[in-house]
Amino acid sequence: MQRKVSMVIPCYNKVEYIDDMFQSVYDQTWNRIELILVNDGSNDGTREKIAEWEPKFINCGYEVVIIDQANKGVGTSVKNGLIRITGDYFCLPDCDDILSPRYVAAMAEVLDRDSSVEWVWCNIAPSSPLLQVKNKNKLLLLYLLHKWCVWAVWPRMVRTSYLEKCRVLDIYLESRITQEPQVGIPLAAGGSWPHIICENLYKYNTSVELSIRNASQKNSEEVISFWRDYQKLQLGTLEALGLLNEEHKLAIEIALLSNIQIDIDFTVSRHQKLLLRQLNLAQNADDKTMEMLQDFTSNIVFNVAEEEPYYMTQSLENASRIICCCCLGKIGRTYLPRLKEVGLNPDILWDASADLNRIEYHGINVTKPDYTELKKGDVVLILSIVKPNIYEIEKAIGNNAKVFDMDDIRKYIGWRCTDIFKIEG
C-alpha cells in the first residue's frame, strides 16, 4: 500500500493560475495524497475555486483539508498547514505553479525504497556539484550561501519524522513574506544529506514572480528592505536552533548582497527616477545622464558568482604583473580595497590624471599609463565603467596583455568571497 503524502498548498489571490495548478495535482500518478489547502483570506475568487475542486479531489481518492484564515501571509499559512499533516511524507508546492504527474511519485518512491533517506530534492541539474559533494556537515553553509542550493521549499519531499527531528515547528517564526528559511534551515542543519533527482518535476511560474516584483519592489529601498527582513528570519531561525555564529552570519550577508543586486538590476528602470529625484537631477535627464545613473546603481553592490570565472583566475595565477588602470576614479577607489580584501595585490597603478611626483595610493605610486611597457603575461584590470575609456585602453593595449573590465572584476570578487568557504566532498 502506498504511503500517505501530505501536500500543503498556501493559497492567496491566485485565481488566474490555480485551475492549472489543481489540474496538475489531480493528475498525480501517486494516489494516496492528503491535500491541505490553506486559504489565506483570498478575495479574488480563489476560495470559490477551492470549493469547486474539493469534490473532484475527493472523488479521485484524496483526503482534503481546507483551512480558512484571515490574511496572515505565506509564512503563517505554511505553518498552519504543517500543523495539520498526517502523512508519512510531505511537500510544499505553491498554488500558481505546475507539477509534473510524477512530482509526488518520483520522490515518494525514493523514500519508500531507502529508509536511510530523510528527504529528496528534485529539479537539480545533472552538472550540479551537489552530486559530487556530500559533506552533510557543510550542507547548512551551502544553503546559507545560496551556493548550488535553492532556498525555495517546492523542490523537496521530506519524511514527517525528519520534520519533527529537525524541530521545524518548534522554532518556526511566523512571517508574511516567506516560509523558506524557517523550513529550509532546520532541514539543512538536521544532519541528513538529501537524495538528488536530476529530473524536472516542477514548473516554476516565472510570470508570477515578475508580476510580484513589479507590484511590490518598486525601488531599491524596498528591495533592500525585503531582503533585510528575509535576513532577520534566517538569523532568528539559526539563533533558535543554537547555530548562530560568525561564519553563518557572513554566509548570509554574502548571499543577501547577491540577491539585492539581482533584484536591483531587475528594477533599475523603476528606481532610476527615484534616485534622480534624490540626487536633485533634472526630471527630463538626457540619455547620457540616465546611462551614467544606471551604471552607478548597478555598482552599488557586487555580484556573487556561483561558478569560478576560470579564464580570469588562471590569468591572474599566471600573471607576471597585475596592473590596475583608472585607479583614481570613484570606481577605482571603491574596488582597489576590495581587490586587496580577496588577496589580489596589484604591482602597478595607472591613471591618466596621475602626477609622478606626488600621487601615492595604497602604498604604490600612481603613474600615467605607458602601454608600450606591457609584456606578455601582464594582466590589466580596468577599474572603470565608462565605455569610451575602456575601448581606448583595450585598443592601446592590443595583444600585449590580457584585459579584464568591471564585469569580470565584479564576478571575480564575488566568487572569491564565496570561495573562502571551501566545501570538501
C-alpha positions as CSV (number, residue, x, y, z in Angstrom):
1,M,0.0,0.0,0.0
2,Q,1.3,3.5,-0.9
3,R,2.4,5.7,2.0
4,K,0.4,8.9,2.5
5,V,1.9,12.1,1.2
6,S,0.7,15.4,2.7
7,M,0.7,18.2,0.3
8,V,0.4,21.7,1.9
9,I,-0.5,24.4,-0.5
10,P,-0.9,28.0,0.7
11,C,-3.5,29.8,-1.5
12,Y,-3.8,33.6,-1.8
13,N,-5.4,35.5,-4.7
14,K,-4.2,33.3,-7.5
15,V,-7.5,32.7,-9.3
16,E,-5.8,33.2,-12.6
17,Y,-3.4,30.3,-12.1
18,I,-5.0,27.9,-9.6
19,D,-7.0,25.9,-12.1
20,D,-3.9,24.7,-13.9
21,M,-2.2,24.0,-10.6
22,F,-5.1,22.0,-9.3
23,Q,-5.3,20.1,-12.5
24,S,-1.7,19.1,-12.1
25,V,-2.4,17.9,-8.6
26,Y,-5.4,15.9,-9.8
27,D,-3.2,14.3,-12.5
28,Q,-0.6,12.9,-10.0
29,T,0.2,9.2,-10.5
30,W,0.5,8.7,-6.7
31,N,-2.9,8.0,-5.4
32,R,-2.6,8.4,-1.6
33,I,-2.4,12.1,-1.1
34,E,-3.6,14.3,1.8
35,L,-4.3,17.7,0.3
36,I,-4.1,20.6,2.8
37,L,-5.3,23.9,1.2
38,V,-4.7,27.0,3.3
39,N,-6.9,29.9,2.1
40,D,-5.1,33.0,3.3
41,G,-8.0,35.4,3.2
42,S,-8.3,35.4,-0.6
43,N,-10.8,37.9,-2.1
44,D,-10.4,37.3,-5.9
45,G,-12.3,34.1,-6.3
46,T,-9.6,31.8,-5.2
47,R,-11.7,30.4,-2.3
48,E,-14.5,29.6,-4.8
49,K,-12.0,27.7,-7.0
50,I,-11.0,25.7,-3.9
51,A,-14.7,24.8,-3.3
52,E,-15.1,23.9,-6.9
53,W,-12.2,21.5,-6.9
54,E,-12.8,19.9,-3.5
55,P,-15.3,17.2,-4.7
56,K,-13.1,16.4,-7.7
57,F,-10.1,15.7,-5.4
58,I,-12.3,13.6,-3.0
59,N,-13.7,11.6,-5.9
60,C,-10.2,10.7,-7.1
61,G,-9.4,9.4,-3.6
62,Y,-7.5,12.3,-2.0
63,E,-8.1,13.4,1.6
64,V,-8.9,17.1,1.6
65,V,-8.4,19.5,4.4
66,I,-9.4,23.2,3.9
67,I,-8.1,25.8,6.3
68,D,-9.7,29.3,6.1
69,Q,-7.8,32.1,7.8
70,A,-7.6,35.9,7.8
71,N,-4.8,37.1,5.6
72,K,-1.6,36.5,7.5
73,G,1.0,35.9,4.8
74,V,2.6,32.8,3.3
75,G,4.8,32.0,6.2
76,T,2.0,31.7,8.6
77,S,-0.1,29.8,6.1
78,V,2.6,27.1,5.7
79,K,2.9,26.7,9.5
80,N,-0.8,26.3,9.9
81,G,-0.8,23.7,7.2
82,L,2.2,21.8,8.6
83,I,0.5,21.5,11.9
84,R,-2.3,19.5,10.3
85,I,-0.3,17.0,8.3
86,T,-0.9,13.3,9.0
87,G,1.1,11.8,6.1
88,D,4.3,9.8,6.2
89,Y,5.9,12.4,3.9
90,F,5.1,16.0,3.0
91,C,5.8,18.6,0.3
92,L,5.1,22.3,-0.1
93,P,4.3,23.4,-3.7
94,D,3.0,26.9,-4.5
95,C,-0.5,27.4,-5.7
96,D,0.5,29.1,-9.0
97,D,3.0,26.6,-10.4
98,I,2.6,23.3,-12.3
99,L,3.5,19.8,-11.1
100,S,4.7,17.0,-13.3
101,P,2.4,14.0,-13.0
102,R,5.4,12.2,-11.4
103,Y,6.2,15.0,-8.9
104,V,4.9,13.1,-5.9
105,A,5.6,9.6,-7.1
106,A,9.2,10.1,-8.1
107,M,10.2,11.5,-4.7
108,A,7.9,9.3,-2.6
109,E,9.3,6.1,-4.3
110,V,12.8,7.1,-3.2
111,L,11.7,7.5,0.4
112,D,9.9,4.2,0.2
113,R,12.8,2.4,-1.3
114,D,15.6,3.6,1.1
115,S,14.7,4.2,4.7
116,S,18.0,5.9,5.3
117,V,17.0,8.8,3.1
118,E,15.2,11.6,5.1
119,W,14.4,14.0,2.2
120,V,14.6,14.3,-1.6
121,W,15.3,17.2,-3.9
122,C,14.1,17.4,-7.5
123,N,14.9,19.8,-10.4
124,I,18.6,19.6,-9.8
125,A,20.8,20.0,-12.9
126,P,23.0,16.9,-13.8
127,S,26.0,19.2,-13.6
128,S,25.3,20.4,-10.1
129,P,28.2,19.9,-7.7
130,L,25.7,18.6,-5.2
131,L,26.0,15.3,-7.0
132,Q,29.7,15.1,-6.1
133,V,29.8,17.0,-2.7
134,K,28.1,15.1,0.0
135,N,29.6,16.6,3.1
136,K,26.5,16.8,5.3
137,N,28.3,18.9,7.9
138,K,28.6,21.6,5.2
139,L,25.1,21.5,3.8
140,L,23.8,24.3,6.0
141,L,26.7,26.5,4.9
142,L,26.0,25.8,1.3
143,Y,22.3,26.5,1.8
144,L,23.0,29.9,3.5
145,L,25.4,30.9,0.8
146,H,22.7,30.0,-1.8
147,K,25.5,28.1,-3.5
148,W,24.1,25.2,-5.6
149,C,21.1,25.1,-3.1
150,V,17.8,26.8,-3.9
151,W,16.1,28.4,-0.9
152,A,12.6,27.6,-2.2
153,V,10.7,24.8,-0.5
154,W,8.8,23.3,-3.5
155,P,11.6,21.0,-4.9
156,R,11.6,18.9,-1.7
157,M,9.8,16.0,-0.2
158,V,10.5,15.2,3.4
159,R,9.8,12.5,5.9
160,T,7.4,13.8,8.5
161,S,9.6,12.2,11.2
162,Y,12.6,14.3,9.9
163,L,10.4,17.4,10.2
164,E,9.9,16.5,13.9
165,K,13.6,15.6,14.4
166,C,14.7,19.0,13.0
167,R,12.3,20.9,15.3
168,V,10.9,22.9,12.4
169,L,7.5,23.6,14.1
170,D,9.1,24.2,17.5
171,I,11.2,27.1,16.3
172,Y,9.1,28.3,13.3
173,L,9.0,32.1,13.0
174,E,5.7,33.3,11.5
175,S,6.1,35.7,8.7
176,R,4.1,37.5,6.0
177,I,6.9,37.4,3.4
178,T,8.2,33.8,3.2
179,Q,8.4,30.3,4.7
180,E,11.7,29.4,3.2
181,P,14.3,29.8,5.9
182,Q,12.0,28.6,8.7
183,V,11.7,25.3,6.9
184,G,15.0,25.1,4.9
185,I,17.5,26.0,7.6
186,P,16.4,23.3,10.1
187,L,16.3,20.6,7.4
188,A,19.7,21.6,6.1
189,A,21.1,21.6,9.7
190,G,19.4,18.3,10.6
191,G,22.4,16.1,9.6
192,S,20.9,14.3,6.6
193,W,22.1,14.7,3.0
194,P,19.2,14.8,0.6
195,H,18.7,12.4,-2.2
196,I,19.1,14.2,-5.5
197,I,16.8,13.7,-8.5
198,C,18.0,15.2,-11.8
199,E,14.5,15.4,-13.3
200,N,12.3,18.5,-13.8
201,L,9.3,17.5,-11.8
202,Y,8.1,21.1,-11.1
203,K,7.4,24.0,-13.4
204,Y,8.0,27.3,-11.7
205,N,5.7,30.1,-12.8
206,T,8.2,32.9,-13.6
207,S,5.4,35.3,-14.9
208,V,4.1,35.4,-11.3
209,E,7.4,36.3,-9.9
210,L,7.8,39.1,-12.5
211,S,4.3,40.5,-11.6
212,I,5.1,40.3,-7.9
213,R,8.3,42.2,-8.4
214,N,6.7,44.8,-10.5
215,A,4.0,45.3,-7.9
216,S,5.9,45.2,-4.6
217,Q,9.5,46.1,-5.3
218,K,9.2,49.5,-6.9
219,N,12.6,50.9,-5.8
220,S,15.9,49.9,-4.4
221,E,14.9,50.8,-0.8
222,E,12.0,48.3,-1.0
223,V,14.3,45.6,-2.5
224,I,16.8,46.1,0.3
225,S,14.1,46.2,2.9
226,F,12.6,42.9,1.7
227,W,16.0,41.1,1.8
228,R,16.8,42.5,5.2
229,D,13.6,41.2,6.5
230,Y,14.5,37.8,4.9
231,Q,17.8,38.0,6.6
232,K,16.2,38.6,10.0
233,L,14.2,35.3,9.6
234,Q,17.4,33.5,8.7
235,L,19.2,34.8,11.8
236,G,16.3,34.2,14.0
237,T,15.9,30.6,12.9
238,L,19.6,29.9,13.4
239,E,19.5,31.5,16.8
240,A,16.5,29.4,17.8
241,L,18.5,26.3,16.7
242,G,21.6,27.4,18.6
243,L,23.6,27.6,15.4
244,L,24.1,31.3,15.0
245,N,27.9,32.1,14.6
246,E,30.1,34.4,12.7
247,E,30.6,32.0,9.7
248,H,26.9,31.7,9.2
249,K,26.3,35.4,9.5
250,L,28.9,36.1,6.9
251,A,27.5,33.5,4.5
252,I,24.0,35.0,4.9
253,E,25.4,38.5,4.2
254,I,27.2,37.3,1.0
255,A,24.0,35.7,-0.4
256,L,22.0,38.7,0.7
257,L,24.2,41.1,-1.4
258,S,23.8,38.8,-4.4
259,N,20.0,38.8,-4.2
260,I,19.8,42.5,-3.6
261,Q,22.0,43.0,-6.7
262,I,19.8,40.7,-8.8
263,D,16.6,42.5,-7.7
264,I,18.0,46.0,-8.1
265,D,19.2,45.1,-11.6
266,F,15.7,43.9,-12.4
267,T,14.0,47.0,-11.0
268,V,16.6,49.5,-12.3
269,S,14.1,51.2,-14.6
270,R,11.8,51.9,-11.7
271,H,14.3,53.2,-9.2
272,Q,16.2,55.4,-11.7
273,K,13.6,58.1,-11.4
274,L,13.6,57.9,-7.6
275,L,17.4,58.3,-7.5
276,L,17.2,61.2,-9.9
277,R,14.9,63.0,-7.6
278,Q,17.1,62.1,-4.6
279,L,20.2,63.4,-6.4
280,N,18.3,66.6,-7.4
281,L,18.8,65.9,-11.0
282,A,16.5,67.2,-13.7
283,Q,13.3,65.2,-14.3
284,N,14.0,65.3,-18.0
285,A,17.5,64.0,-17.8
286,D,19.2,63.2,-21.1
287,D,20.2,59.8,-22.2
288,K,23.8,60.2,-21.1
289,T,22.7,61.1,-17.6
290,M,20.4,58.2,-17.4
291,E,23.1,55.8,-18.6
292,M,25.5,57.1,-16.0
293,L,22.9,56.7,-13.3
294,Q,22.3,53.1,-14.4
295,D,26.0,52.4,-14.2
296,F,26.1,54.0,-10.8
297,T,23.2,52.0,-9.4
298,S,24.5,48.7,-10.9
299,N,27.7,49.2,-8.9
300,I,26.1,49.7,-5.5
301,V,26.5,46.0,-4.7
302,F,28.8,43.5,-6.5
303,N,27.5,40.2,-7.8
304,V,28.3,36.9,-6.1
305,A,29.3,34.4,-8.8
306,E,28.1,30.8,-8.4
307,E,30.9,29.4,-10.5
308,E,34.6,30.2,-10.7
309,P,35.5,32.6,-13.5
310,Y,38.2,30.2,-14.8
311,Y,39.7,32.4,-17.5
312,M,40.3,35.3,-15.2
313,T,41.6,33.2,-12.3
314,Q,44.0,31.3,-14.5
315,S,45.3,34.5,-16.0
316,L,45.8,36.1,-12.6
317,E,47.5,33.0,-11.2
318,N,50.0,33.0,-14.2
319,A,50.4,36.8,-14.3
320,S,53.9,38.3,-14.3
321,R,52.4,41.6,-13.2
322,I,49.0,42.9,-12.3
323,I,48.2,46.5,-13.4
324,C,45.2,48.4,-12.3
325,C,44.1,51.2,-14.7
326,C,41.8,54.1,-13.9
327,C,42.5,53.6,-10.2
328,L,41.9,57.2,-9.0
329,G,38.3,57.5,-10.1
330,K,35.3,56.7,-7.9
331,I,35.1,53.1,-9.1
332,G,38.9,52.6,-8.7
333,R,38.9,54.0,-5.2
334,T,36.0,51.7,-4.3
335,Y,37.4,48.5,-5.8
336,L,41.1,48.7,-5.0
337,P,40.4,47.9,-1.3
338,R,38.0,45.0,-2.4
339,L,40.8,43.6,-4.6
340,K,43.1,43.6,-1.6
341,E,40.5,42.0,0.6
342,V,40.4,39.0,-1.7
343,G,44.2,38.7,-1.8
344,L,44.7,40.5,-5.2
345,N,47.6,43.0,-4.8
346,P,48.4,45.0,-7.9
347,D,52.0,45.7,-8.9
348,I,51.4,48.9,-10.8
349,L,48.7,51.6,-10.6
350,W,47.8,53.7,-13.6
351,D,45.6,56.7,-14.1
352,A,45.6,59.3,-16.8
353,S,45.4,62.1,-14.2
354,A,48.4,60.9,-12.2
355,D,51.3,63.1,-11.3
356,L,54.5,61.2,-11.0
357,N,55.9,63.4,-8.3
358,R,53.1,63.4,-5.7
359,I,50.4,60.7,-6.0
360,E,50.7,57.6,-4.0
361,Y,47.7,55.2,-3.4
362,H,47.7,52.1,-1.2
363,G,51.5,52.3,-0.9
364,I,52.1,52.4,-4.6
365,N,53.0,55.4,-6.8
366,V,50.3,56.1,-9.3
367,T,51.7,56.8,-12.7
368,K,50.3,57.8,-16.1
369,P,49.7,54.7,-18.4
370,D,52.5,53.6,-20.6
371,Y,51.1,50.9,-22.8
372,T,54.4,50.4,-24.6
373,E,55.9,48.8,-21.5
374,L,53.3,46.0,-21.4
375,K,54.6,42.5,-21.9
376,K,53.2,39.0,-22.4
377,G,51.9,37.7,-19.1
378,D,50.8,41.1,-17.8
379,V,47.2,41.4,-16.7
380,V,45.4,44.7,-16.8
381,L,42.3,45.4,-14.7
382,I,40.3,48.4,-15.9
383,L,38.5,49.9,-12.9
384,S,36.1,52.0,-15.0
385,I,32.6,51.7,-16.3
386,V,33.0,54.4,-18.9
387,K,32.7,52.6,-22.2
388,P,34.8,55.0,-24.4
389,N,37.6,54.9,-21.8
390,I,37.6,51.1,-21.8
391,Y,37.6,50.8,-25.6
392,E,40.5,53.3,-25.8
393,I,42.5,51.3,-23.3
394,E,41.8,48.0,-24.9
395,K,42.8,49.4,-28.3
396,A,46.1,50.8,-26.9
397,I,47.0,47.5,-25.1
398,G,46.2,45.4,-28.1
399,N,47.6,41.8,-27.7
400,N,50.4,42.8,-25.3
401,A,48.4,41.8,-22.2
402,K,45.2,40.3,-21.0
403,V,42.5,42.8,-20.1
404,F,39.5,42.5,-17.8
405,D,36.8,45.0,-17.3
406,M,34.4,45.7,-14.4
407,D,32.0,42.9,-15.2
408,D,34.9,40.4,-15.0
409,I,36.3,42.0,-11.8
410,R,32.9,42.0,-10.0
411,K,32.4,38.3,-10.8
412,Y,35.9,37.5,-9.6
413,I,35.5,39.4,-6.3
414,G,32.1,37.8,-5.8
415,W,33.4,34.3,-6.5
416,R,36.4,34.8,-4.2
417,C,34.0,36.0,-1.4
418,T,32.1,32.7,-1.6
419,D,35.3,30.7,-2.2
420,I,36.5,31.4,1.3
421,F,34.1,28.7,2.3
422,K,35.9,25.7,0.8
423,I,33.5,22.7,0.7
424,E,35.2,19.4,0.5
425,G,33.5,16.2,-0.5
